[in-house]
Amino acid sequence: MSSRTSSISQPITIRRAVARDAKRLTRLVRGSGAYEGKYAAAVAGYRVGPDYIEAHRAFVAVGAGEHGGRVLGFYSLVLAPPELDLLFVADEAQGRGIGRLLVAHMQSEARAAGLDRVKVVSHLPAADFYHRVGAVRTGTVLANPPAVPWDRPSFEFRIPSE
């Protein structure tokens, strides 16, 4: 069985991110294999600071069975305007369903906040993932050099009320 299709093999806890997670989240973003090569500059100086964590609904997926609760992934939901701003899964934890679990949690948080849609501007290598987890392609965000020198697909999660 491919590692991309295997399921979660250990208990995962999703909890609200706290200021002390900032350095770990920054390392996860900067170390992401999805941002190697031509994409590396986009995250080279990126920082997830305690102020960002306090200002947004940031949640981390933690391996419950691991010492110290290792962060396996995280996401950040911005409420106004509604956007999934960040979603990262540690390279070594990909293919275990953690991204799908984080998306489901985000949708629940969005629903609880009264949102009916959440936008995502995707990193190009993540576009297939967003499609697989139910996001609908809505267009393309054009390059904005020098910050982002490539076009990016935009998606939307439609959040049904319960």
N, C-alpha and C positions, 0 to 999 in steps of 0.2 A: 504494500500500500504506500502510495506517495505521501510524503510529509505534508504536502499541501492539502490533503484530504483527510488526514487523521484528526480525531476529535481531541478534546481537552483531556489530558491524562491525569491531571491533579486538580484538586479543588481550587477554584479561582474566586477571589473576593473582589468586588468592586466597591471602592470607598471614595469619598470626597478627597481630592488632593489637598494637601496642607503645605504651608510655606517651606517646611523642611524637605519636601519632595522636589523643590525647584532644581537643584543641581542634578538629581537623577533624571528628571525629565529633559533637561537641557542635554545631558549626555546621550539620552535615547534619541533625540532629534538629530544631533550632530553626528552620531554614529550609525545612522540608518543607512543600510545598503541601498535603499531606493534613491539616495542622494549621492551616489558615487559618480565619478567621471565628470561629465559636463554639468551635472546638477549640483556638484559639491559646493560651489560658491553660494548657492541659495541658503544653505544652513551653516556655513562656516562660522559666522559670527552670531548665529541665532541664540537667543537666551529666553528660557521660560523662567521668569523671575517670580518671587513671592508676590509682587504686586499684581502680576497677570493672574496668578492662581486665585488671589483674593477677589479680583474683579469679575471673573468668569466662573461658569460652572465646569470646573475641571475635575475629572474623575480618573482614578488609576485602577488598573487590574493588577492584583497582587496574587502571587502564588502562595496560597494558604499553607502549604506544607513546607515551604522553604524558610530557612532561618532568616529572620529579619523581614520577612514578607517582601521578597524581591519584586520590583515593579516590572511587569511583563508588557505593559502597554498603557496608553492613556488617551483621553480625548478631552476636548474643550468645546462647550456649547456656549455660543454668544446669543443672548436673547434678543437684542435689538441692534440691527436687524437680525432675524434668526439665521444663524450660520454655524455649521460644524467647522470650527476654525482649525483645529488640530486633531489628528488621529494618527497615532503611531503604535506599532507593535514591535517589540524587540526582534531583531533578525532571527535570533535563535528560538524564538517562541512562535514564529509565523507558521501557518498551516495547521494550527491546533484549535482553531475556532475562536481565538481571543478577539480578533477584529470583529467578527460577527457578534460576539457577546457584547462588546463595547458599543456597537451600533444599536443593538436592541436596547441597551441601557439608555443610550442617548435618546432614542425614540420615546422611551418611557418618561424620561425627564422633560422632553419637549412637550409631550402630551400633558403632563402635570403642570407645566407652565402655561398651558392654554394655546400652544402653537399648533398650527395645522400644516406648516411646511418648514423645512430647514434646508437652506442652500449649502452646497459644498462646491468650492473651487478646488478641483482635484489636481494633484501632481500627476503628470502624464502616466507614469508607471502604475499608479493606483486606480486608474479609470476602470479597469476590468473588475477590480474588487468592488468598487461602489455599485457597478451594474449588478454584480452577483448578489449583493445584499439588499437589492430593491430600490436603489436610487434611479431616478429617471433623468436621462440626459436632457438638458435645457438649452445648451448652447456652448459657446467658446468665449473665454476671456482672453482678449488679445495681449500679446507680450507688452511688458512695461519696463523696457531697459532703463537703467542697468540692473534694477532690482530683480526682475524676472524676464529674461530675454527670450522666452518661448511662450507660445499660446498654450492655454490650459483648458481642459474640458470643464464645464460647469454642470452640476447635477442638482437634483432636489429630492429630498425625502418627503413624501406626503404622509402626514401624521393623522391617521384616522382617530376620531374620538371613540371612546369605549362605550 
